[in-house]
Amino acid sequence: MDPLFLKSVPILRKIEEAGFEAYFVGGSVRDYILGRPINDVDIATSATPQEIQALFPKTADVGIDHGTVMAITPSGTYEITTFRTEGGYSDFRRPDSVQFVRSLREDLQRRDFTINAMAMDTAGNIIDHFNGKRDLAEQRIITVGNPHERFHEDALRMMRALRFVSQLGFELDDDTFHSLQVNGPIISKIAVERILVEFEKLLAGTNKKRAMALLLESELYQYLPQLSNKKDHLMNVLNLPLDQLEMIEIWSVIMVQTKEEEMEATLRAWKLPLKTIRNVQRIVQLIKQEPSFEKSAFEVFQAGHDMTVQASKVKASLTGGDVPEAEESAHQHYKALKIKAMSELAVTGTDLVNWRQEKPGPWIKASLEMVVKAVLDEQVSNDKEEIKRWLESCNPS
């Protein structure tokens, strides 16, 4: 058994010793069977939230209305959720009501996919009422019961289905895929922030191209922020070496055909952090520059190391170049810079004011930029006295 499970076994046993059932459930059980890394465990129990609170001296109500209590113990914190059934999903995301039950089977029956609807006891025995182990072996994503019902309970499950295709390398069951095609419009009922999390997990998966192909084939993409008119571009994106790109670089590839004046609104529609938006805008701006920004030491200096590497990788992916080679070339371009930050420049604005005996003003910034360009282009050494003589010879106005 995985060390994370073993560490948690005493929690389950304490619940069992009080006369209740307790199991590991969900994704941790799935990943354990697959031999994948396990980051956390979910515990489900027949005990009610109040009964769990009575068992553990220190708890926190992290979601008590839906049956979840956090037990705070010397060995760690554990979210423990009561077996439950759910009724009504008017917002296509959360149950309108929750009923606590004593049946594990009823609890597992409400879950999304068969591969996530298994439980494991403290002895490592797998409880599998819905053929999750079979579907793991057959490498397919299939809902527990009617896919139409599961997706109407929580429309985000449609994105999760594609995310699992990407992460696990599995295929969608035919009925599950057909339900994506039929129910696509209800994904718009889901908060964009939640869609973004699933979409970026999809883009980070090892089978992302297949997942994106299914996103397009199912036409679910039409209901994602600002993607409804990008099918042709997204089809082309599938032919790019996405596995060699980081998340911000993939966003840049997706945005490269978006008009500059529309890009910010498009990225904001996805609720991306402002820093990410600015970086994507800058990467796209750099790769569209003619002549190539990589040929200008000053452009590389302004972009900085990370942006230079990211833009170079994106450009190579779009033009059929060798991405690792472009990355190495970008490293070398940056490494070759005579200075890599304004703080490394041998002169300051104060020096310029003293030399010219003029009041500070916009001319300082322009002069410093001229000096930086000259140092980067090796017209002058990065030495204060040499820069002073060079400026005097230039006689800037």
Secondary structure as GFF3:
##gff-version 3
##sequence-region A 1 397
A	DSSP	alpha_helix	3	17	.	.	.	ID=ss1
A	DSSP	beta_strand	22	25	.	.	.	ID=ss2
A	DSSP	alpha_helix	27	34	.	.	.	ID=ss3
A	DSSP	beta_strand	42	45	.	.	.	ID=ss4
A	DSSP	alpha_helix	49	55	.	.	.	ID=ss5
A	DSSP	beta_strand	59	63	.	.	.	ID=ss6
A	DSSP	three_ten_helix	64	66	.	.	.	ID=ss7
A	DSSP	beta_strand	68	73	.	.	.	ID=ss8
A	DSSP	beta_strand	76	82	.	.	.	ID=ss9
A	DSSP	beta_strand	84	87	.	.	.	ID=ss10
A	DSSP	beta_strand	97	100	.	.	.	ID=ss11
A	DSSP	alpha_helix	104	109	.	.	.	ID=ss12
A	DSSP	three_ten_helix	114	116	.	.	.	ID=ss13
A	DSSP	beta_strand	119	120	.	.	.	ID=ss14
A	DSSP	beta_strand	126	127	.	.	.	ID=ss15
A	DSSP	alpha_helix	132	137	.	.	.	ID=ss16
A	DSSP	beta_strand	140	141	.	.	.	ID=ss17
A	DSSP	alpha_helix	147	153	.	.	.	ID=ss18
A	DSSP	alpha_helix	156	168	.	.	.	ID=ss19
A	DSSP	beta_strand	171	172	.	.	.	ID=ss20
A	DSSP	alpha_helix	174	183	.	.	.	ID=ss21
A	DSSP	three_ten_helix	184	189	.	.	.	ID=ss22
A	DSSP	alpha_helix	192	204	.	.	.	ID=ss23
A	DSSP	alpha_helix	208	217	.	.	.	ID=ss24
A	DSSP	three_ten_helix	220	223	.	.	.	ID=ss25
A	DSSP	alpha_helix	231	237	.	.	.	ID=ss26
A	DSSP	three_ten_helix	242	244	.	.	.	ID=ss27
A	DSSP	alpha_helix	247	255	.	.	.	ID=ss28
A	DSSP	alpha_helix	260	269	.	.	.	ID=ss29
A	DSSP	alpha_helix	274	287	.	.	.	ID=ss30
A	DSSP	three_ten_helix	293	295	.	.	.	ID=ss31
A	DSSP	alpha_helix	297	319	.	.	.	ID=ss32
A	DSSP	alpha_helix	323	335	.	.	.	ID=ss33
A	DSSP	three_ten_helix	342	344	.	.	.	ID=ss34
A	DSSP	alpha_helix	349	356	.	.	.	ID=ss35
A	DSSP	alpha_helix	362	376	.	.	.	ID=ss36
A	DSSP	alpha_helix	384	394	.	.	.	ID=ss37
###
